[in-house]
Amino acid sequence: MAIIETRSLTKTFGKIQAVRGIDLNIEKGEIFGLLGPNGAGKTTTIGMLCTIVRPTSGQGIIAGFDIARHPTQVRRKVGIVFQDPTLDTILTGRENLQLHARLYGIPASVRNLWIEEMLELVDLRERADDLTKTYSGGMRRRLELARGLLHRPAVLFLDEPTLGLDPQTRARTWEYIRTMAKREETTVVLTTHYMEEAQNICNRVGIIDAGRIIALDTPENMIDTMGGDIVTIQAPKPPLNQIRSLPYVSAMKTSGDTIEITMKSAHLHLAELLSMIPEVISVETRKPTLSDVFIKLTGHDIRDDAAENSESWVETIARYRQRGK
Amino acid sequence: MSTNILQKELLGISAVWWREFKVFWREKSRIVSSFVQPMMWLFLFGSGIGASLSIGDINYRDYIYPGILTMSVIFGSVFFGLYIIWDRKLDVLKAVLVAPVTRISIFFGKVLGGCTDVLLQVLILFAFSFLFPSVNPWGIPLALLILLITSIALVSLGLALGSLLESLEGFQVISSFLIFPVFFLSGALFPIDDRLPSWLQVLVKINPLSYTVDGVRGALLGIHTYPFYVNLGIIAFFAATMLLLGSILFSRMK
């Protein structure tokens, strides 16, 4: 049975259609990733599922409760870690959890026990009685994870849980998320910019762009649709037509003296391929990643939305114009 | 089932209340400054004017004691309520607002928290009432009652304004255009009688805080313009209105 089910979930802010009809089925115990550039509608979608944002139309059911008709019951069933930190910095770590426990109606008889368990799980027992304003970024995130899980929700929503953390802390945070999801049998729905991380942690991912889900599958299957490994060869005179006609080559792209070939089972066919190309300067083989899938599907890199790359801006605008027609 | 829901809402109210109390207790500097300012009014301003002025046979410093208590309540309560602008900026409130507790309960928790803070500040000032010979200590419970109800009204007002305002600049505007006028027009620093210019009399009479000052002055010094039940009634009506307004605006907040 699906723990989250949505049917054409839509949100319009004035004239802007932030979310344009999302259908999702997320199973109990899944770690599900919602990937997409800024403004794609990830946060709005999560907001609707957490009952913070009211859907314009469509339906959403979480753990058997309708998000529009029974928001309070839904709220009891979900935990949220927001993109920006929302800890009470003037309270200690333990006090933050105590406040949360009361707000979520956790009975006094188990309150302290659950709090201790959570502090233990996120390795914050020794710092539990310090004010959270003295915590590092990673510690704050861990405490927020503990808070999100304290009332034992069926679903935990994580909106960019590793944004702004250094790589080492990010890796550890994902480790915590994995451990906790397993131990508490919690379904996790997360958004992230970091494709490699999504690939490692998620059972399934949905790629969302301009308010729609444009792909939904396991990371492995998505990567499989790329048609094999990516081989980049630098050579001045490659026999392009000959390469293209090889049965195991699924795609080819050239720029300058570099060709990027997508091919099945590179480890079997690479030697043959190279024997056909004179004067090879360099060869690089890699497995495709979710980032490649994302670029293929949306035509731009997920990181490009930082607006530093003017070319991608032009592309983006062109894409939106096309949509309008 | 319904008692269970009620129980959870009450737990939610107490959670918010508990949080406000913790924060208040932790910020000792706020407690100190909330005590120092009224004392300066009483001893630097009151003693100065009192050197050459008495109202009836009561020394001016003693005369404004009820007014300064009211001032503490006005400033403490409204600023407490307005503080949610800051809470929202820092996203402290976000995690609370997504909890399975109704907005009304969060609002009531905040009101209770604010009143507790303000009442503690007032109790500190009462502890020094022995420095004011004309103050009748037996009147303190009645004075506390009036001040508590006033605090409920003003914390609600502060929360109502705080839920409308987006930026902290609102603090200044409200301080200059609401808090100070309301304080000066409450009769905190002068008697309300026929000697006042008529325009001032009108402004004073439509200011609900005038009835707080009159009630507290009646309880502590035995001089008042209106009977106690009139003062109490007007203040209670004011508080009920503000509670209603505040809970509506707070529920609609972003």
Interface residues (C-beta under 8 A of the other chain):
Chain A: C50 T51 I52 T72 Q73 R75 R76 I80 F82 D84 P85 T86 L87 D88 T89 I90 L91 E95 Q98 L99 H100 R102 L103 Y104 G105 R147
Chain B: Q7 K8 L11 G12 S14 A15 V16 W18 R19 K22 V23 R26 E27 L90 D91 V92 K94 A95 V96 L97 V98 A99 P100 V101 T102
